[in-house]
Amino acid sequence: MTTGPALRILLLGDYPADPRLGSSKVYYKLREEFVRMGHECDLVLQPELGAWPRQSKLRWLLGPALAVRAVGRAGPRYDVIDAASAEGALIGLRRALSPADRTALVSRSHGLEHRNYHRLLEDAAAGLLRKGWHRRWWYPFARLSQVALAARLADRLIVLNAGDAEFAAARGWKPRNAIDLVAHGVSEQFLKEAPPPDAVRGRGLLFCGTWDDMKGVIYLAEAFSIVAASDPGARLTILGAHLPADAVRNRFAPHARDAVTVLPRVDEAEVMRAYRSHDGLVFPSTYEGFGMVVLEAMSQRLPVIGTPVGCIPALVRDGETGLVVPARATADLATAMRRVLGDPGLRRRMAEAAYRQAASYTWARTAGQTIDVYRAAISARRGTG
């Protein structure tokens, strides 16, 4: 990690101002760490970008314009602007027309939307959804084109997993040496508060996240219904689905519904308590940029059953720190659930290895690596590198 003068940083993303949500949470955590390190950091999220337009199809197109307007209102000059996804596209164009503008621009991906779009195409091919006109051509035109433009015009690109880095480099958005893989972290406070290896748990399996097709929820419902048919004692908690409880339970087979508990979105401390009381986290996503819940669960000695997306390839070693199953593989997911629920010794071994793996992934480390990216971007913009 490099040292140097304090930086003036602007974090910008079209996300709700809610620190309980994944992408939004990243900004709050980074700002907290940057300020602790002595930097100045402002945060621009949806309230600052503006409520209009609310309709997603228009916002895909106009998001970069809202971002330019918000940056103009933010006032003081920044050393670096860290803009998520497409929101940096017009900022980058404005800089291209103003060579004297020395502000560095970093494009941040919370998961490449192009790769998630490919996941959506696969869902449509599998019959899980209809791909309407707005997904067939409007989304690639209005949104994906601007995501690519933002990455090309930025000084550096931050991604969360190796697959995204290779995707961006292969399409020529950036040379590979201008793409930085910076993982998320977990608060050191929660690492210190992790339960001991022999802590009493017993609440069964946990799914933590929005009830969304990208999260593999159809496979989760099918797999747990299989498990519940042969194990009446199996239990599953759905935390933060952001849907009515009955709407979630109805996705499960009738015999499994009473074994499913659906809880609302809660703050970070409550989520950590859930990790500490369950026996395994189920993470059946078909695409993820990172998957913060995986790291958080591992930091609380909770073994993970996951698909090889996001951070899973980097963090979860099959049979050692968790179990890895193919995406969209209901039978394999059900088998892994049975293994975790039925083998306390395996759970304990994986939980301890998972904790050791997660212990070095702190928000302080993430912030330090991000500052290094910013300094490299500033050097590139100012020609001092």
C-alpha positions in Angstrom: 0.0 0.0 0.0 1.4 3.3 -1.0 1.6 6.5 1.1 1.1 10.0 0.0 -0.9 13.2 0.6 -4.6 13.1 1.7 -7.0 12.8 -1.2 -10.3 14.4 -2.0 -12.5 11.6 -3.1 -16.1 11.5 -4.5 -17.9 8.1 -4.5 -20.8 8.1 -6.9 -23.4 5.4 -7.7 -27.1 5.2 -8.6 -28.0 3.1 -5.5 -30.3 3.7 -2.6 -28.9 5.5 0.4 -29.3 2.4 2.5 -26.2 0.8 4.2 -28.0 -2.5 4.5 -27.9 -3.1 0.8 -24.9 -4.7 -0.9 -23.7 -2.1 -3.4 -24.7 0.8 -1.2 -23.0 -0.8 1.8 -19.7 -0.8 0.0 -19.7 3.0 -0.3 -20.5 3.6 3.4 -17.8 1.2 4.4 -15.2 2.8 2.1 -16.1 6.3 3.2 -15.7 5.3 6.8 -12.3 3.8 6.2 -11.1 6.7 3.9 -12.0 9.2 6.6 -10.2 7.1 9.2 -7.1 7.2 7.0 -7.2 11.0 6.8 -8.8 11.5 3.4 -11.8 13.6 2.5 -14.7 11.7 1.0 -18.1 12.7 -0.2 -20.8 10.3 -1.2 -23.4 10.8 -4.0 -26.2 8.2 -4.2 -29.8 8.2 -5.4 -31.0 11.1 -3.2 -28.4 13.3 -4.7 -28.8 12.1 -8.2 -32.5 12.8 -8.0 -35.7 10.7 -7.8 -36.7 11.4 -11.5 -37.0 9.4 -13.6 -38.2 6.5 -11.5 -38.8 4.1 -14.4 -35.8 1.9 -14.8 -35.9 2.0 -18.6 -35.5 5.8 -18.6 -33.0 5.7 -15.8 -30.8 3.3 -17.7 -30.5 6.0 -20.4 -30.3 9.1 -18.3 -28.2 7.9 -15.3 -24.9 9.3 -16.7 -26.5 12.7 -17.2 -27.9 12.7 -13.7 -24.3 11.8 -12.5 -22.8 14.8 -14.4 -25.4 17.1 -12.9 -24.8 15.8 -9.4 -21.0 16.2 -9.7 -21.5 19.8 -10.8 -23.6 20.4 -7.7 -21.1 18.7 -5.4 -18.9 21.8 -5.7 -15.3 21.5 -4.7 -12.7 20.0 -7.1 -11.8 16.3 -6.3 -8.6 14.5 -6.9 -10.5 11.4 -8.0 -14.1 10.5 -8.8 -15.0 6.9 -8.3 -18.2 6.3 -10.4 -20.1 3.1 -10.6 -21.1 1.3 -13.8 -22.5 3.6 -16.5 -22.6 6.7 -14.3 -19.1 7.7 -15.3 -19.8 7.7 -19.1 -20.6 11.4 -19.5 -18.1 12.4 -16.8 -15.5 10.7 -18.9 -16.7 12.4 -22.1 -16.5 15.8 -20.4 -13.0 15.1 -19.3 -12.0 14.1 -22.8 -13.1 17.5 -24.0 -11.3 19.3 -21.2 -7.6 18.1 -21.2 -6.9 20.6 -18.4 -9.2 18.8 -16.0 -6.8 16.9 -13.8 -9.4 15.0 -11.8 -8.8 11.3 -12.1 -11.8 9.0 -13.0 -12.1 5.4 -11.7 -14.9 3.3 -13.1 -16.2 0.8 -10.5 -18.1 -2.4 -11.3 -20.2 -4.1 -8.6 -20.6 -6.9 -11.1 -20.3 -6.4 -14.9 -23.8 -5.8 -16.2 -22.7 -7.4 -19.6 -22.1 -10.7 -17.8 -25.3 -10.5 -15.8 -27.1 -9.9 -19.2 -25.7 -13.1 -20.4 -27.1 -14.8 -17.3 -30.5 -13.2 -18.1 -30.3 -14.7 -21.6 -29.6 -18.1 -20.1 -32.6 -17.7 -17.7 -34.7 -16.9 -20.7 -33.4 -19.9 -22.6 -34.2 -22.1 -19.5 -37.8 -20.7 -19.5 -37.5 -18.8 -16.3 -38.5 -15.4 -17.7 -39.7 -13.6 -20.8 -37.2 -11.4 -22.5 -39.3 -8.5 -23.5 -38.4 -5.8 -26.0 -36.8 -3.6 -23.3 -34.4 -6.4 -22.5 -33.8 -7.5 -26.1 -32.6 -4.2 -27.4 -33.3 -1.2 -25.2 -31.1 -2.4 -22.2 -28.1 -3.2 -24.4 -28.5 0.1 -26.2 -29.3 2.4 -23.3 -27.3 0.9 -20.5 -24.7 -1.7 -21.6 -23.2 0.7 -24.2 -22.7 3.3 -21.5 -21.2 0.9 -19.1 -18.6 0.0 -21.7 -18.0 3.6 -22.5 -17.5 4.6 -18.9 -14.9 1.8 -18.5 -13.0 2.9 -21.6 -12.9 6.6 -20.7 -11.8 6.0 -17.1 -8.2 6.0 -16.0 -8.7 2.7 -14.2 -11.4 0.1 -13.8 -12.1 -1.7 -10.5 -13.8 -5.1 -10.6 -14.6 -7.7 -8.0 -13.7 -11.0 -9.6 -11.2 -12.5 -12.1 -13.9 -13.4 -14.6 -15.0 -9.8 -14.9 -11.4 -8.6 -15.3 -10.8 -11.0 -18.1 -14.1 -10.1 -19.8 -13.3 -6.3 -19.7 -9.8 -6.9 -21.0 -10.9 -9.2 -23.8 -13.3 -6.6 -25.1 -10.6 -4.0 -25.1 -12.2 -1.7 -22.6 -8.9 -1.4 -20.8 -5.5 -3.0 -20.9 -5.2 -5.7 -18.3 -2.7 -3.7 -16.3 -5.3 -0.9 -15.9 -7.9 -3.2 -14.4 -7.7 -3.7 -10.7 -9.3 -6.6 -8.8 -10.2 -5.2 -5.3 -12.2 -7.6 -3.1 -14.8 -6.4 -0.5 -14.2 -6.8 3.2 -15.7 -7.4 6.5 -15.6 -5.1 9.6 -12.8 -6.0 12.0 -15.3 -5.6 14.8 -17.3 -8.6 13.6 -14.2 -10.7 13.1 -13.3 -10.1 16.7 -16.9 -11.0 17.8 -17.0 -14.2 15.8 -18.4 -17.1 17.8 -16.0 -19.8 19.0 -15.8 -23.1 17.1 -18.0 -25.0 19.6 -20.8 -22.4 19.7 -24.3 -23.8 19.7 -26.2 -23.1 16.5 -29.0 -25.3 15.2 -31.3 -23.0 13.2 -30.6 -24.8 9.9 -29.8 -23.3 6.6 -29.7 -19.6 5.8 -30.3 -17.7 2.5 -29.4 -14.0 2.8 -30.4 -11.6 0.0 -33.1 -10.3 -2.3 -35.5 -13.0 -3.7 -34.3 -12.6 -7.3 -33.8 -15.0 -10.2 -30.1 -14.0 -10.4 -29.7 -15.4 -6.8 -30.7 -18.8 -8.1 -33.9 -18.8 -5.9 -35.8 -21.2 -8.1 -33.1 -23.8 -7.6 -33.0 -23.0 -3.9 -36.7 -23.6 -3.6 -36.6 -26.9 -5.6 -33.5 -28.2 -3.7 -34.9 -27.4 -0.3 -38.2 -29.0 -1.2 -36.3 -32.2 -2.0 -34.4 -32.1 1.3 -37.5 -31.4 3.3 -39.3 -34.4 1.8 -36.7 -36.8 3.3 -35.7 -34.8 6.4 -38.7 -33.3 8.3 -36.4 -31.6 10.7 -34.7 -29.5 8.0 -35.1 -25.7 8.4 -34.4 -22.8 6.0 -34.4 -19.1 6.8 -34.8 -16.5 4.1 -33.4 -13.2 5.3 -34.0 -9.9 3.5 -36.1 -11.3 0.6 -37.8 -7.9 0.1 -41.1 -9.7 -0.8 -44.1 -10.7 1.2 -43.5 -13.9 3.2 -46.3 -15.8 1.5 -45.0 -14.9 -2.0 -41.6 -16.5 -1.0 -43.0 -19.6 0.7 -45.3 -20.3 -2.3 -42.2 -20.9 -4.4 -41.6 -24.1 -2.3 -43.4 -27.3 -2.5 -46.4 -27.4 -0.1 -44.8 -30.0 2.2 -41.7 -27.7 2.7 -43.4 -24.4 3.4 -43.8 -24.7 7.1 -40.1 -25.3 7.4 -39.3 -22.0 5.7 -39.0 -18.8 7.8 -39.0 -15.5 5.9 -37.6 -12.4 7.7 -37.4 -8.8 6.6 -34.3 -6.9 5.7 -32.4 -6.0 8.9 -29.3 -4.0 9.9 -25.8 -5.4 9.7 -25.6 -6.4 13.4 -28.8 -8.5 13.0 -27.4 -10.2 9.9 -24.3 -11.1 11.8 -26.4 -12.6 14.6 -28.2 -14.7 11.9 -24.8 -16.0 10.6 -23.9 -17.0 14.2 -27.0 -19.1 14.8 -27.4 -21.0 11.6 -25.6 -24.2 10.4 -24.8 -23.2 6.8 -25.3 -20.4 4.2 -26.8 -21.3 0.9 -25.6 -19.2 -2.1 -27.0 -20.6 -5.3 -26.5 -17.5 -7.5 -26.2 -17.8 -11.3 -24.1 -14.6 -11.4 -22.6 -12.3 -8.8 -20.0 -9.5 -8.9 -18.7 -10.5 -5.4 -21.3 -11.9 -3.0 -20.6 -10.1 0.2 -22.7 -12.5 2.3 -20.3 -15.3 1.5 -17.4 -13.5 3.1 -19.5 -12.2 6.0 -20.8 -15.7 6.7 -17.3 -17.2 6.6 -16.1 -14.5 9.0 -18.6 -15.9 11.5 -17.6 -19.5 11.2 -20.6 -20.4 9.0 -19.8 -22.8 6.2 -21.1 -21.9 2.7 -22.8 -23.9 0.0 -22.3 -21.9 -3.2 -22.0 -21.9 -6.9 -18.7 -20.9 -8.7 -19.6 -17.2 -9.2 -18.4 -13.9 -7.7 -16.0 -14.5 -4.8 -16.6 -18.2 -4.5 -13.7 -19.3 -6.7 -11.3 -17.2 -4.6 -12.7 -18.0 -1.1 -14.4 -21.4 -1.1 -12.4 -24.5 -1.5 -14.8 -27.4 -2.0 -14.8 -29.7 1.1 -12.4 -27.4 3.0 -14.0 -24.0 3.5 -17.4 -24.9 2.1 -19.1 -26.9 -0.6 -19.1 -25.8 -4.3 -21.9 -27.0 -6.6 -22.6 -26.2 -10.3 -25.0 -23.4 -11.0 -28.6 -24.4 -11.9 -28.0 -27.9 -10.5 -30.9 -28.6 -8.2 -29.9 -32.2 -7.3 -26.3 -31.3 -6.5 -27.5 -28.4 -4.3 -29.9 -30.7 -2.4 -27.1 -33.2 -1.9 -24.8 -30.4 -0.5 -27.6 -29.2 1.8 -28.0 -32.7 3.2 -24.3 -33.1 3.8 -24.1 -29.8 5.8 -27.2 -30.5 7.8 -26.3 -34.2 8.5 -22.6 -34.0 9.3 -21.7 -31.8 12.4 -18.0 -32.8 12.1 -17.8 -31.6 8.5 -19.6 -28.3 9.5 -17.1 -27.6 12.3 -14.0 -28.4 10.1 -15.3 -26.2 7.2 -16.4 -23.4 9.6 -12.9 -23.1 11.2 -11.1 -23.2 7.8 -13.6 -20.6 6.5 -12.9 -18.3 9.4 -9.1 -18.4 8.8 -9.7 -17.7 5.0 -11.9 -14.7 5.7 -9.8 -13.2 8.5 -7.6 -11.1 6.2 -10.4 -9.6 4.2 -11.1 -6.5 6.1 -12.6 -3.2 5.0 -9.4 -1.5 6.0 -7.5 -3.7 3.5 -10.1 -3.0 0.8 -9.8 0.8 1.4 -6.0 0.7 1.3 -6.0 -1.2 -2.0 -8.5 1.3 -3.4 -6.4 4.2 -2.4 -3.5 2.6 -4.3 -5.8 2.4 -7.4 -6.7 6.1 -7.0 -3.1 7.2 -6.8 -2.3 5.2 -9.9 -5.3 6.8 -11.7 -4.1 10.3 -10.6 -0.6 9.6 -11.9 -2.1 8.4 -15.2 -4.3 11.5 -15.6 -1.5 14.0 -14.6 1.2 12.2 -16.5 3.3 11.7 -13.5 3.4 7.9 -13.4 
